[in-house]
Amino acid sequence: MAVSMAAMAVAIGGSAIAAQGGGGGSKTGEIVGYAFVNDNGNVTSNLSLNVGNGNVGVEDDIFCFRNLPFKFKGIQAVIDYRGSTSATSTTQVVKGDNNCSGTAEAEVLTVTSAGSIEAEPVFVQFYK
């Protein structure tokens, strides 16, 4: 039983090191910025970190993120259904600017079940 417990402790410890990027000080997955963005593109400052109104523009109901004060590897967005006009909308996120004019570092769009793009309030997280 003691050997089993020791093996389990090593296994659990090994998993924790792997989740932290190999234990070499890497912080993969660390959140470097986030924001609550209303459907009109305004950022709620007390629900945001390192992202402000100057970083978000709305073009054709797509949120375009520019001039972010950090580097990031990924982005995740979730619709705030409390303020949503469609309970069946889904989010799509893109690192880069496929739909935004000029240069954008990321874009977030929400798509209704009918397939139309409509700006919905979202919570966005950027991570490295």
Residue frames as qw, qx, qy, qz and C-alpha x, y, z in Angstrom:
[[0.000, 0.886, 0.464, 0.000, 0.00, 0.00, 0.00],
 [0.315, -0.771, 0.105, 0.543, 2.86, 2.40, 0.81],
 [0.380, -0.105, 0.608, 0.689, 4.35, 1.78, -2.65],
 [0.172, 0.634, 0.678, 0.330, 0.96, 2.48, -4.26],
 [0.151, -0.923, -0.265, 0.235, 0.60, 5.74, -2.34],
 [0.371, -0.571, 0.331, 0.653, 4.12, 6.83, -3.31],
 [0.335, 0.183, 0.699, 0.605, 3.42, 6.01, -6.97],
 [0.064, 0.809, 0.569, 0.134, 0.18, 7.99, -6.86],
 [0.259, -0.857, -0.044, 0.444, 1.98, 11.00, -5.31],
 [0.370, -0.309, 0.523, 0.703, 4.62, 10.91, -8.05],
 [0.249, 0.450, 0.731, 0.448, 1.93, 10.60, -10.73],
 [0.048, -0.906, -0.416, 0.070, -0.03, 13.54, -9.36],
 [0.333, -0.739, 0.171, 0.560, 3.11, 15.64, -8.97],
 [0.396, -0.049, 0.636, 0.660, 4.18, 14.82, -12.52],
 [0.176, 0.688, 0.644, 0.285, 0.80, 15.93, -13.85],
 [0.164, -0.922, -0.195, 0.291, 1.07, 19.25, -12.04],
 [0.371, -0.511, 0.402, 0.663, 4.50, 19.90, -13.54],
 [0.333, 0.249, 0.717, 0.559, 3.27, 19.04, -17.03],
 [0.065, 0.833, 0.546, 0.068, 0.28, 21.40, -16.68],
 [0.212, -0.896, 0.021, 0.390, 2.66, 24.24, -15.82],
 [0.527, 0.813, -0.239, -0.057, 4.68, 23.78, -18.98],
 [0.830, 0.269, -0.393, 0.289, 7.27, 21.25, -17.82],
 [0.680, -0.658, -0.163, 0.278, 8.27, 22.97, -14.59],
 [0.627, 0.112, 0.066, 0.768, 10.87, 25.16, -16.31],
 [0.113, -0.422, -0.197, 0.878, 9.26, 28.42, -15.24],
 [0.085, -0.186, -0.590, -0.781, 7.05, 28.63, -18.33],
 [0.279, 0.305, 0.585, -0.698, 3.58, 29.99, -17.62],
 [0.150, -0.116, -0.732, -0.654, 1.70, 28.72, -20.64],
 [0.288, -0.574, -0.748, -0.166, -1.98, 29.46, -20.23],
 [0.247, -0.408, -0.392, 0.787, -1.40, 32.51, -18.02],
 [0.167, 0.850, 0.482, 0.129, -4.09, 35.15, -18.56],
 [0.438, -0.050, 0.019, 0.898, -2.48, 38.42, -19.66],
 [0.196, 0.060, -0.014, -0.979, -5.66, 40.42, -20.25],
 [0.037, 0.455, 0.887, 0.065, -9.42, 40.20, -20.21],
 [0.165, 0.044, 0.005, -0.985, -12.44, 42.38, -20.80],
 [0.295, 0.549, 0.756, -0.201, -16.19, 42.47, -20.61],
 [0.028, -0.076, 0.404, 0.911, -17.27, 44.05, -23.89],
 [0.451, 0.458, 0.488, -0.591, -20.84, 45.32, -24.28],
 [0.620, 0.473, 0.598, 0.188, -22.68, 44.80, -27.56],
 [0.285, 0.956, 0.067, 0.002, -21.79, 48.39, -28.56],
 [0.718, 0.444, -0.258, 0.471, -18.05, 47.71, -28.06],
 [0.202, -0.786, 0.310, -0.495, -17.66, 49.57, -24.77],
 [0.596, 0.084, -0.720, 0.344, -15.41, 47.90, -22.21],
 [0.609, -0.745, -0.149, -0.227, -16.60, 47.67, -18.60],
 [0.256, 0.705, -0.533, 0.392, -13.45, 48.80, -16.79],
 [0.488, -0.489, 0.586, -0.423, -14.08, 47.09, -13.44],
 [0.921, 0.054, 0.366, -0.120, -14.44, 43.75, -15.28],
 [0.742, 0.638, -0.106, 0.175, -11.31, 44.21, -17.38],
 [0.615, -0.624, 0.298, 0.379, -7.53, 43.95, -17.12],
 [0.365, -0.362, 0.540, 0.666, -5.09, 45.43, -19.66],
 [0.168, 0.389, 0.705, 0.569, -7.91, 46.00, -22.20],
 [0.072, 0.498, 0.356, -0.787, -9.79, 49.28, -22.52],
 [0.503, 0.728, 0.351, -0.306, -12.13, 51.14, -24.84],
 [0.179, 0.800, -0.412, -0.397, -9.17, 52.28, -26.94],
 [0.218, -0.318, 0.899, 0.209, -8.34, 48.64, -27.73],
 [0.361, 0.356, 0.862, -0.013, -11.77, 47.62, -29.07],
 [0.284, 0.273, -0.250, -0.884, -13.51, 48.75, -32.22],
 [0.587, 0.335, 0.703, -0.222, -16.73, 47.46, -33.77],
 [0.211, 0.375, -0.537, -0.726, -16.86, 46.88, -37.51],
 [0.619, 0.014, -0.574, -0.536, -19.96, 45.26, -39.04],
 [0.820, -0.433, 0.034, -0.373, -20.88, 43.85, -35.60],
 [0.886, 0.071, -0.312, 0.336, -17.38, 42.32, -35.19],
 [0.460, -0.870, 0.132, 0.117, -15.19, 43.28, -32.23],
 [0.722, 0.525, -0.214, 0.397, -11.69, 44.18, -33.48],
 [0.648, -0.718, 0.020, 0.253, -8.89, 44.28, -30.87],
 [0.587, 0.655, -0.112, 0.463, -5.92, 46.55, -31.61],
 [0.149, 0.676, -0.389, 0.608, -2.87, 47.97, -29.85],
 [0.832, -0.510, -0.205, -0.074, -3.06, 45.53, -26.96],
 [0.101, -0.853, 0.466, -0.213, -0.32, 46.18, -24.37],
 [0.615, -0.367, 0.695, -0.061, 0.69, 42.50, -24.23],
 [0.355, 0.301, -0.796, -0.388, 1.61, 39.55, -26.42],
 [0.724, -0.056, 0.504, -0.468, -0.70, 36.55, -26.41],
 [0.084, -0.168, 0.934, 0.305, -0.90, 33.06, -27.84],
 [0.113, -0.389, -0.877, -0.259, -4.65, 32.55, -27.65],
 [0.299, -0.096, 0.128, -0.941, -7.99, 34.13, -27.01],
 [0.106, -0.359, -0.927, 0.018, -11.26, 32.81, -25.63],
 [0.271, -0.117, 0.016, -0.955, -14.66, 34.52, -25.64],
 [0.047, -0.379, -0.912, 0.150, -17.97, 33.68, -23.99],
 [0.188, -0.515, -0.373, -0.748, -21.31, 35.37, -24.66],
 [0.097, 0.080, 0.623, -0.772, -23.00, 37.03, -21.70],
 [0.125, -0.393, -0.825, -0.386, -26.46, 35.59, -22.30],
 [0.107, -0.616, -0.566, 0.537, -27.97, 37.88, -19.64],
 [0.109, 0.662, -0.029, -0.741, -27.57, 40.78, -22.08],
 [0.174, -0.067, 0.803, 0.566, -27.87, 38.78, -25.27],
 [0.556, 0.255, -0.032, -0.790, -30.68, 39.24, -27.75],
 [0.815, 0.202, -0.440, -0.317, -30.38, 35.63, -28.90],
 [0.713, -0.472, 0.482, -0.190, -30.08, 32.68, -26.55],
 [0.936, 0.172, 0.281, 0.122, -28.74, 30.61, -29.45],
 [0.339, 0.885, -0.316, 0.037, -25.79, 32.79, -30.51],
 [0.914, -0.174, 0.032, 0.365, -22.31, 31.28, -30.62],
 [0.124, -0.903, 0.279, 0.302, -18.91, 32.97, -30.51],
 [0.864, 0.348, 0.035, 0.361, -16.07, 32.73, -32.97],
 [0.320, -0.869, 0.224, 0.303, -12.61, 34.06, -32.19],
 [0.796, 0.508, 0.004, 0.329, -9.73, 34.67, -34.55],
 [0.509, -0.627, 0.164, 0.566, -6.16, 35.59, -33.73],
 [0.309, 0.005, 0.507, 0.805, -5.46, 38.11, -36.46],
 [0.289, 0.477, 0.178, -0.811, -7.72, 40.20, -38.62],
 [0.284, 0.222, 0.849, 0.386, -9.63, 38.18, -41.18],
 [0.065, 0.735, 0.640, 0.215, -12.67, 40.49, -41.10],
 [0.241, -0.842, -0.169, 0.452, -11.38, 43.71, -39.52],
 [0.497, 0.824, -0.006, 0.273, -10.10, 46.57, -41.64],
 [0.002, 0.841, -0.465, 0.276, -6.49, 47.62, -41.15],
 [0.471, 0.245, -0.799, 0.282, -4.47, 45.68, -38.64],
 [0.695, -0.512, 0.125, -0.489, -6.13, 43.94, -35.72],
 [0.015, -0.436, 0.876, -0.205, -4.49, 41.50, -33.34],
 [0.085, 0.199, 0.967, -0.137, -7.71, 39.58, -32.75],
 [0.425, -0.130, -0.240, -0.863, -11.39, 39.60, -33.55],
 [0.177, 0.194, 0.900, -0.348, -14.47, 38.22, -31.88],
 [0.417, -0.047, -0.350, -0.837, -17.79, 37.75, -33.58],
 [0.408, 0.124, 0.792, -0.436, -21.07, 36.27, -32.45],
 [0.277, 0.029, -0.713, -0.643, -23.24, 34.35, -34.86],
 [0.652, -0.007, 0.333, -0.682, -26.95, 33.65, -34.42],
 [0.598, 0.063, 0.799, -0.018, -28.51, 30.28, -35.17],
 [0.621, 0.718, 0.270, -0.161, -29.77, 31.79, -38.44],
 [0.776, 0.170, 0.210, 0.570, -26.15, 32.44, -39.42],
 [0.186, 0.877, 0.069, 0.438, -26.12, 36.23, -39.17],
 [0.518, 0.033, -0.395, 0.758, -23.39, 38.15, -37.36],
 [0.301, -0.831, -0.217, -0.416, -24.80, 40.27, -34.52],
 [0.210, 0.443, -0.566, 0.663, -22.75, 41.93, -31.80],
 [0.727, -0.555, -0.379, -0.141, -23.54, 40.39, -28.41],
 [0.307, -0.822, 0.406, -0.257, -21.96, 41.23, -25.03],
 [0.903, 0.142, -0.372, 0.163, -18.94, 39.01, -24.47],
 [0.552, -0.758, 0.339, 0.078, -16.29, 38.26, -21.87],
 [0.757, 0.573, -0.277, 0.148, -12.90, 37.87, -23.57],
 [0.676, -0.639, 0.315, 0.189, -9.68, 36.41, -22.14],
 [0.581, 0.703, -0.403, 0.073, -6.23, 36.60, -23.70],
 [0.811, -0.502, 0.290, 0.072, -3.58, 34.12, -22.59],
 [0.293, 0.743, -0.591, -0.118, 0.01, 33.29, -23.38]]
